[in-house]
Amino acid sequence: LFDSTVIRIEKLVTLGRGLFTKQDVANMEFKMLKAMNWNCHPPSTYCFLRQYERLLPLTVPESTRCMMDEITKVVVDLTISDHNYNHYTPSVIAYAAMLMAMELVTFDDLPIRERQCFIVRMSTVAKVDSNSPDVMKVFE
């Protein structure tokens, strides 16, 4: 409920040791959501960060990923505690934090080609534009 980790329906069927089908699991999930009136906890900024980090090219070294992770955590902590950013969505804040981290990491650690690849993936997969007014405002 509070995480954005994807658990495939096949995994749930396997965990049910053959007692449930895919349709059984899907039907029960729908019943649960309907019973809660779809009142689920929305994804947090950190949930979006985890998903966005997965869009970095596989060629980005682990040390660079860790560096960016630390930077984004600091940026997000500062941003979400500031009431001026309350009207921005968690996805926008997370993307602005990723862009900030990319600015602070050297080109040796994150070459321009990998930066561009990430931005293209964000545009095509996450449907978020790095030049959108909201992203740019939070980034600034």
N, C-alpha and C positions, 0 to 999 in steps of 0.2 A: 504493500500500500504506500510506503514512503520511499520506495526505491524505483529506479528506472531500469533495473536489470530485466532483460528479456528472458523468460523461461519458455522454451518451446513447448507446444502442446504435446508433442511426442514424448518429451521428458516426463510430463505429468502422467501420461498414459502408462509409461514404463514404471513410474513410481507406484501406480495403482495395481501393479502386478497382474494386469490382464482383466481386472474387475470392471474397468471403465473403458469406453471408446473415446475417440477424439470428440465425437458429437456429444457424449455425456459430459465431458469436461467443458466444452463450449457452452452447452445449455446451462450448466450449473454456474459458470462465471456470469452469464447473462442474468440469471435469476438473482445472484448476489448483488450485482450492480443495480439492477432494477429495485431490489429491496432497499438499497441504500440511497435510492433516488439519484444515483450517479454522483453522490457526494463523496468523491475521493480526494485525497490530498493531492494538490497539483505538484508537478515536478519542481524541485528547487533549482536554484542557480547552479548548485553543485552537481545535480543530476545532469543538467545540460552540459556543464563542463566535461563531465566524464564521457558523455556521448560525443562532444566536439573533439575531444582529444583523440578519439578513435579515428577521426577523419584526417589526422596527420599522416603523411606518407610513412610507409613501413621503414623507409631508409633513414628516418630521423632516429639518431642514437638514443638509447635509454637515458644517458646523462642529460641530454637536451630536453627530453620529455620531463624528467624530474625537475629540471631547472624551471621549465615553463609551468609545471604544476605548482611549484612553490610560489612563483610570481602571481599566477592567477588566484591562488588562495588568498594572498595578501590583498590583491586588488578587490576581490569579491568581498572579503571581510570589511574593508574600508567603505565599499560602495553600499552594501546592504544595511550598514549601520547608519547611513546618512539619509535622512528623510527626503532629501531633494531627489533621490532616485526611486522613491516608492512607486511612482507611476510608470516606471519602465518594467517590461516583462523580464522574468528570469532568463529567458533565452537571449534577449538583447544584452543584458548585463554580462552574461557568460561569454558571448561573442566578443564584446568590447574588451573583456579581460584577456581573451585569447590574443586579440590584436595587440593589446598592450604588451603582453609577454613576448610576442614576436618582435616588437619594436626594441625590447630590452635585451634580447638574445643576439649575440654577434652573428654576422653572416658566415663565419667559419662554423659555428654550431648549427645554424639553420640557414642554408643557402637560399638564395632568392627563388630558385626553381621549386624548392619544397614549400616555401611560403605561398607561392602562386598556386601550387597544386592544392594546398589547404583551402585557399580562398575560393577556388573553382569548386571544390567539393562542398564547401559550405553553401555556395550559391545553388548548386544542382541538387545536392542531397538534402540539406537542411532548409533550403529555400530562403536563405538569409543573405541580404546584400551588404557587403562591407561598407558601401557608401550610403546606406540608408540614413536618413536624418537622425533617427533614434540611436542607431549604433554609433554614429559619429558624435552625437551629443554626449553619450555616456563615455565614449573613448576620450573625449576632450576633458 
